[in-house]
Amino acid sequence: MRKKQRRMVFVSLLTGLLLLMSGCGLLTEKTNNEIDPPQEVNYLNDGESLEETDKDKDALADGKDAPAGATESHQLQVYLINENGMVVPQTMNMPIAEDPAKQVVEYLVNDGKASNYIPNGMRAVLPAGTEVLGLNIDQGTATIDFSEEFKEYAAEDEMKILQSLTYTLTQFDNVHAVKIKINGEDQKVMPVNQTPIGDNMTRADGINIETNGVVDVTGSKTVTVYFISQNGDDQFHYVPVTRKVNSNENLVKATVDELLGGPSLQSGLLTDMRNEVELVSAPVEEDGVVTLNFNEAILGEAKNTAISDATLNSLVLSLTEITGVDKVQVKVNGKSEVVREDGKLLTEPVSRPVNVNTVEF
């Protein structure tokens, strides 16, 4: 009952936002492989391949010259803290820099380079005055050397800082782990609450972590699912949440189950999926494509004839967090021609957006 109330509130808010956006000309026509998020999401340009984008990101992280034909700015993600204390991706336009990996970390400093561009209700994670003394990438590990000001954070922000740094830097395809130094000295624990860091941090450590009632935490696996949050400006953005699941569960099935279970009441997050939605057959994984066959309850828009953009977005963002999953195909009772919210047919598998929660300025 409470989940249905959250959906009703979300639908009302989302409807108002879509009307406002359509009046401002922010909703643009997209191809069948694209999905429309609550805030702008950037996709691959026509004719551009994921491999080309990955190569560009590798070059950027290494501090090499921008790819030929690049403009004077590029879009990179930073992970900020929203008004509910959750770590959230935001994509920003940044000037082309000699060392973009160092650049994105500098955009995480309070009252720093990004201070004029951070959306209302969000804040940067690093203490004001923190300097990045150096950043080196070697064999997939990015080592950041901070100034002493790094230690001046609030204790409750310690895990959020670790998660933000890890997820911000691992957006580059040649960065898989992150290490921290302060004034050239390796840190095995964080300086305020003594949270263990060990040799490095990876995305496997999770983000906005919920234990979700799993008893055997040490023998469990994790999945990351995306729900929706509303900030003070009635803007919506996607928020990743990592949950523990039993180690014997299939990761694709477990991810869908966690999405269908909805956000926790304590999180303040929203979902656009009905209580009645369920899979009518087991997920199928083949060549990087996951095929999901739902009942008709997945169609919650246009008098229950279309899948909502918010539902499709949450599915694609969540499932492509799984290693080896590149695209998601949605079927309803075995039929692959599913109507989208804009009336177009969704006949092909959907890829993950290049950037999430884009900030315009």
C-alpha positions, 0 to 999 in steps of 0.5 A: 500500500505504501509503495503504491502511494509512493508511485502515485506521488511520483506519477503526479510529480513526473507528469508536472515535470514533463509538461514543464519540460515540453513547454520549454522545448527540452524534450527532443525526438530520439531514436528507438534505442534511446530512453528519456530520463527525468533529467537530460541524458546524453547518448552516443552521437550518430555513427559513433561507437562505444569502442570509439568512446571508450578509446577517447576516455582512455586517452582523457584519463591518461592526460593525452590530447583530446581526440581529433574534432573535439570541442573545447569542452567535454562531458564527464561525471562527478558524484555529488551528495544530494539533500538526502545524503546519497551519492549521485552521478551528475554529468557536467561540461568541463573545459578540455584539460591536460589531465581530466582524471585530476580535473574531475577530482578537483570538481569534487571540492567544496567551493571549488571549480564546480561551485557555480554549477552544482544543482540546488540541493546537492553539494561536493564531497571534499572539504573546501581548500583540498588540493590534488597534489598529484594523480597517477594511473598505473595498471588500472589503479588511480592513486590520488595525493591530497593536501592536508585539508582533505582530513577536514571532512565531517565523520558522516561523510567518510563513506560518501567520499570513498564512494564518490572518489571511486565511482568518479574515477572509474568512469574512465575505462582504464581505471578500475581501482583507486588509492589515496595518499595524503602529502605523499603518504599511503592511507590504509584507513581514512583519517577521521573514522578510520574506515579501512581502505586496504590496498585500493577501492573498487566499484565492487565496494558499492555505493549508497549501500543497503544490507536489505535483510541478507543474513549471511553478508560475508557469503553474499553478492551485490547488485546496484539498482537505480531508483529516482529522487526528487530535489528541491527544484522538483527535478528528478535524478537517478540514484544508484543503490547497492544491495546485498543478495544471496550468493546463490542467486542469478545476478540478473534475476536478483537485480530485477527482483530488487527493482520490483521490490522498490526503494526502502521507505527510509531512503526517500527514493521513488519508483515507477513500477507497479506492485503487480509487475513480475517476470513471466519467464526466466531472464535470458542472457546472450552475447551481452544482451539480457532479455526480460519477459514481463507481464502486462503490468509493466505497461503503466503509461498511456492507459496501461498500453506503454512502458514508462521512460522511468521504468525503462531507464531504471531497468537499463541503468541497473542491469548494465551495472552487471559485468558483461551486460551491454543491452536490455531487451524488454518483452511483454508476454513474449511479444518484443514490440513494446510501445514506449511512452512517446508512442514509438515501438521499442523493438531493439535492445536498449544500451546504457546511456553514455552520461546520466543526470546531465547538468546544463549551464 
